[in-house]
């Protein structure tokens, strides 16, 4: 199966080459002056199963097509991880043993203040993953994870994909499990954390027994809606295919149902709880019938079918994307079964692990722009008609593939006081994840997000079941990702004198703003011209 997916990655990249001359097998075989020419029949063997695919072959495709180094390899790693989540090295590793000297040099850079690229993290994590007895101290494992988790929260597109893959490899190393569980427990204990998911997700890549207990503790007594949502997602992954103790399974089902039926929780928490119930067991169908009778149809559909939207709605979304592909230059790739499977998972699955993996692959694929534009229209229509479920399912896709042309619409939804907080939060994440050229309109947009954040800080609730804190994280995310330290500092300076209660909105805001303002320069991403994002001279 993975062989078919790897060959699709290569074929799909060629069929969508920026240079039309490279889209044919004959044109690509010539190498464009960047690789040794071969007979055009060789391309058919590469993409049709006639030869084994190696890392060197994938690099040839990247070079000839002038793609960033690692773009196709990252997509292949994502496919491989969907089949084998606990994997400490690259799916297609370089030939030969890891270079010990080079590994030590990378390790020293990562533990210091030197800048690391996504490729650096890719090499370091692969080398360590192929050294099961690597002599790395516990404190150094922790330092690696802390730095990489911080960088993941700051990067987009390929740089993000390479770092998340590196995190998964490091978490899967036989010597790092205890550190991963400790970091996860620390993260969920903080109500003012900016991010939870990136840390919690690490638990699904380790076999350390502490991972499950960390998640159960959070199910019993959640720190916040964000922490609970991340916990439900990871817990679902941990229990899939796992034989839990009967009493443990019974308690997990009871707690998941309790969160599912709590009217104070958001749709996103309900969706996560329904996914967990579905993963936990045979009684889930009976519960789905009960929820249908209670008019909780979305939750019942997730438990019964693994999706919140109807099969018809998913098919219609796929048809719209395929129609746009066939109308343009993607006709040859539109009917590919691997692409159809990715779209089915990305658009129809509510299980966050499966869906996010598919979306990450699509983010790196030529189809990302089309998927983003089609789903932006679907999201706007769902918001206008008040369809909360459809809006959430569409915007979950858009946080990966949002496009600059749709930013005005996302801004309107994110900043409107009438938008449900959970939808507004996700719309804000789309804005933060979408690169926008430096214009006066962009400056106005960022100022508007700062103004709305100030309103939420002044009037919002920080209670565990409240969505206001999640909305605040989304609004601040926009400012942080765009390097607006001036606006973040102004928000922080406007906070009241620190109080004794860490669960007030002002104290939550202090922690969230402080996270962004404390990021050191060597971790902040660079613009295309090599200047820091947010530096006025960079235009970013």
N, C-alpha and C positions, 0 to 999 in steps of 0.2 A: 504493500500500500504506500509506504513512504517513498519507494522508488517512483511511483506514478506522480506523486506530489512534487518531488524534486525535479522531474523532467518537465512538469507543468511550469514550475518557476522559471526554468531556462527558456522554454518555448514562449511563454507569456511575455517575458522581457524582450525577446527578439521581435515578436509580432508587433510590439508597441515601441520599437526603437525610435528615438527622435529623428534619426536620419532615415528617410524612407528607403534608401538604397540597401539598408541593412536588414530590412524586414523579410526579405526572401532568403531562402536557404543558400542560394547561389551568391547573393551579395554578402551575407554574413560570413560565408566560408572564406572569402578573400581576406578577412582580418582587418580591413580598413587601415592598414599600415601599423596596427597596434598588436598584431599577432601573426604568426606564420600561416600563410594561406594553406587551405586543405581542399580536397574535392567536396563538392556540395553534398554528395551522398553521406559524407561523414557527419554532417549536421543532423541528417535523419537518424543516423545511428545514435548520436548523443541524446537526441530528444525522444527517440522511439524505443529505447531499451536494448540497443545492440552492444553497448559497452557500459562498464561500471562508471558511475559519476564520481569524480574525485574533487577535492578542494581546488586543485589546480585548474580543472576544467571549468568550475564555476567562476574562478577568478578570470579565466579567459573571457567568459561572457561579460563580466563586469568591465573588463578593460576595453573590449571591442565596442561595447555599447556606451562607453564613457559614463558608467554609473559609479557612484561613490563606492570605495572599497568596503565590502562587507554587506552591501544592500541585499544581494541575492543570498549570500550565506546566512544572514540574519533570518530571512524568510524560511530557509531550510531548517535552521535551528528551531524556529517556532513550530513548524510542522512536526519535527522530531519530538519536541517536548509534549505535544498533544498526545503522542503515543507512549512516551516514557518520561513522566514528570521528574523523576529523581535521576538526574544525569549530570555528573560533575565536569564533563568536558564537551568540546564541540562535537556536533553530529558528524561533521566531515573534518577530522583533525588534520593538521599538517603532517607530512611524512617525517618519520624519525622521532626520536625521543625529545622531550622538552630540553631546551638549552638552560642549564642550571644557572649559569652566569647571567643570562638575559632575564631569567625569572627573578633572581635576586635584585637586579637593577630596577625592574618594574615594581617589585615589592617595596623597595626603599622609597621610590618616588610616590607610590600610593600612600605610604605611611608618613610622608612628609608634606611639604607645602608646594610641591611641583604640580603643574597642571597635568591632568590625565585625559586623553581622548577616549571615545568609545572603542576605538581599535586597541588602545592600550589595555583597557579593561578586558576586552575580548581575549587578548593574548595572555594576560596574567591569569585570568580565571581558567582558561584552557590548560595552561602549563601546570597550575596547581592541581587541577582536576585529574591530570595524568600522573600526579605524584601522590598516591594515596597515603604515603608516610611522610609527607612534607613536614618539616620541623618548624611549624609556625606557632608561636605562643598564643595562649588564649586571649591575652590583651591585644595582640596584633590582629587576630581574627575579628575581635570586636571593633577595633579601629578601622579595619577595611570595610566592615559592614556599615558602620556609622557614616563614613565618608561617602560610600557608594549610594546609600539610601538618600543622603542629602543631594547628591548629584542627580539621581533619578527624578527627584521632585522638581528639578530645574531644566531638564532637557526635553527636546521634542524629536519626533520622527526617528531617523536612523540612530542618532545619538542616544535617544531614549531606549530604543529596542536593544542596542548593544549592551547598555548598562543593565537592563532588566534580565537579559540572558546571563550576564556575568553574575548578577546577584543569585539567580537560580542555581548556577553551577557551584558557586561558593557555598550556598546553603546545603547543597547535596554532597559536599565533601564529607567523608567519614569523620573528620576531626572537628567539625564546626557546629554540630547539632545543638549542644548545650548552650552555646553562645546565642544561636538563633532564637531558641525558646526564651532565654533571659531578656533579649532585646524586645521580643514581642510582648512579654509580660510588662515590661517597663513602658512601652508605647501606649498600651490600652489603659494604663493606670493614670494617664495624663489627660484631664479634660480640656486642656488648652493646646493640645497637639494640632499642628497644621495638617499632617497626613497620618493616616492609620494603615490604609490598605497596603502600601508598599512594604511595610514591615511585616504585617500579618501574613501576607501572601508567601513570605519565605517559609512559613511553617509547612506549606504543602510540598516543599522540596526536600524535607528532611524526614528521617525515620526516628528521630529522637522521641522517646515516649512522653517527654514533658509537653510536647506540642498540643496534644489533645487536652491536657489538664488546663493549660492556659486558656483555651477556647471555652471550655466548660465553665470556668470561673467567670468569664465575661458574660456568658449566657445567663448565669444565675444573677449577676449583679452588674449590668452594663454601666460603663463610665459615661457614655454619650451615645446619641443616635449613630454618629459616624463610626464609633468603635464597635457598636453592636452590628451594624451593617457589614463591616469588614469581617467580624467574627463569624457571622452566619455564612458568608461566602466561603471562607476558608474551612470552616467546620464541615460544610457540604462536601468539599473536596476530600477532607481527611476521612470521612466515613464511607465514601463511595468504594465499594469492594472490600471493606474492612469488616471483620467479624468483631463487633463490640460486645463487651459483657452485657448480658440481658438487662441488668439493673441500670447500667450506664445508658444503653439505648433507650430504655423506657423514660429515664429522666430527660434525655436530650429531646425526645419527641414531645414530652410534656412542656418543656420550656419553649420549644419552637412554636408549638400551638398557642401557648400563652402570648408570645410576642405577635403571632399572626393575628390573633383576635383582639389585640389591644388597639382601640380606636385612636389613641393618642400617637401611635407610631405612623410614620410616613409610608407611602406606597413602596418605597425602596426597601424599607425594613420588612414589610409584609412579603415582598417578593423574595427576599433572602430567606425568610422563615419558611415560606412555601417550598422553596428549592430544597431546604434541609429536610423537611417532612418527606418530600418525594424520595430523597436519597436514603432516608432512614428505614423505610420499611413497608411491609405488606399491608398494614392497616391504612395506608395513605389514601387508597381509593374510597374507602368508607368515609373518611374525613372530607374528601372532595365532594361527595354527595351532600354532606351536612352543610358545607360552605356554600354550595350552589343554592340550597334551600334558604340560606341566610342572605342571599344576594351578594355574596362575595365571589363573583364569577371569575374574576381574574386570578385570584388565589387558587380557586378550584381547578382552573385550566392549567395552571403551572404544575400543581400536584398530579393531575391526571395525564397531561400531555407534554409537560416541560416547556410550555410557552404561555405567554399571557394573552397574545393576540390569536385570532382564529387562523386556521390553516389557510383559509381563503385570503385573508389580509396579507399573510406572508407571501403567498403566491403572487398576489397583485404587485407587491413591492418588488419581487424578483423580476416580474414581467416588465415593469417600468425601467428598471436598470438595464435589462437585456435589450429593450427596445432602443434605448439611447446608445448602447454599445453597437448594435447592428446598424444604426443610422450613421455612425461615424467610422473611424478607422479601426474599431475593435471588433468588426464583424467576424473575423477569423477566430477570435478567442471567445466570443459570446456564448457558444454552446459547449464550452469545455466542462466536463463533469466535475473536475476538481474545483473550478470557480463556482459552479452551482452548489457544491457542498459547502464551500466557505460562506456563500451568501445565505444559504439555509441556516447555518449555525449562527452567523452574525446577526441576521435579521429576525430569526425565529426562536432561538434558544434564550431562556432566561437564566440558565446557569452561568454565573459570571466567569468562571475559569474557562469554559469552552468558548463562550462568546468573545471574551477579550482576546483570547489567543487567535481566533479567526479574524477579528478586527485588526489586530496588530499586523497580521500577514497582509490584509487588504490595504492597510495604511502604507505599506512598503511597495504596493503593487500599482501598476499604471491605472487601474480602475478606480483608485481612491477619489479622484476629483468627481467622477460621474456619480459614484455612490454618495458623496457628500452633497452634491447639488440636488439629487433626487430626494434624499432624506430631509434636507432643509425645507423643501416644499411640503413634504408630508408632515414634518414637525409643526410648521406654521399653521397648516390646515387643522391639525389636531388641537393646537392651542386655541384657535379661533372658535372651534365648536365645543370646547370644554372637555375633550376626551383625554383625561389624565393618563390613562394606561397607554394609549397610542403615543401621546407626547413623550412619556418617559422612555418607551421602547425606541422611538426615533432618536431622541437626544442621546441615548446611550451609545448609539452608533456614531453620532456627530462629534462626541468628545474625541474621537479618533480621526475623523476625516472632514471636519468643518472647513469651509472655504471662505476666503476673504470677501467675496461678493455678498455673502449672507450675514456679515457682521452686524449691519444695522438692525436686522430682524432679531438676531440673538440678543443684542443690547436692549432692544425694546422689551423683550420677554424677561430678561434677567433683572431689569430695573423697575418693572411695573409692580407697585404694591399689591395689585390684584392677582398677580401670578402666584400659585402655590409655591411655598418656599423651596420645596425639593426640586421643582421644575426650574425655578429661577436659579438655584444653585448650579444645576447641570448646564443651563444655558451660559452661565458665567464661565464655567470650565471650558466650554467650547471657545468662548472669546479668548481666554487665556492660552489655549492651545493652538490658536490660529495666528500665524505670522502676518502682520499688517505693515505695509510701507509707512514711512514717516511722513505724515501730513498733518495739517491743522485739524482735520476731522478725527484722526487718531488721538490727538491730544485732548480734544473735547470729549471723546469717548472715555478716556481714562479718568478725566476729571469727574465725569458723571458717575463712574463706578466708585470713586473715592467719596463723593457726596452721599451716595446711597449707603455705603458702608458706615459712614458717620451716623446716619439715621438709624440703622439697625443696632449699632452699639448703644445709642441713646435710648431706644425704645424696645429692644428685643428681650426675649427671655432666654436664660441659660439653663433652664431645667432639662433633665435628662431626656424627656420625651419631646422637647421643643426642636423645631427645625430651624430656628433663628440662628443657632450657632453654625449649622451647616451652610446656611445662606451666607453668613459672614465669611466663612472660609472660602467660598466660591468668589465673592466680590474681591477679597484681598488677593486671591490667587491671580486675578487679572493684573493687578498692580505689580505683584511680585514677579510674574513671568515677563512682564514688559519692562522690568528694571526701574519702576517709578519709586525710587527711594525717597524722593521729595514728598510725594503724596503719602507714602507709608509713615514717614517721620511726622508729618503734620497730624495724621490720625493718632499716632502714639502720643504726641505732645498734648493733644486735646483730652486725653484720658484723665479721669480724676486721680487723686492721690491713691496709691495702692492701699487696698483694704485687707482685712483678715480672711475673708471668705473667697476661696479660689473658684467658687462656682457662680460668681456673679458675671454678667455679660462683660463688664469692664475688665475683669481679670482674664476671662477667656480671650478677649480681644488683645490684651497685653501680651499673652503668650503667642497668639497667632501672628501678630505684627512683629513681635520680637524675633520669631523664627526667620522671617525674611530679612530683617535688618541685620541679623547676626551672620548672614552668609558671607564668608570671606571671598575676596576677589578671585583666588585661584580655583574656586569651585563654580563661580558664576560663568554661564555660557558666553561664548564669543559670537559676535556678528560675523557676517561673511568677510568683512574687511579686517578681521582679527582684533577688533576693539570690543570691549565689554558691552553686553546687552544693557541698555539703560544709560550708557555714556552718551551725552549729547553729540559728541563728535562722530559717533557711529551711525547715527540716523536710525537706531533701533532702540 
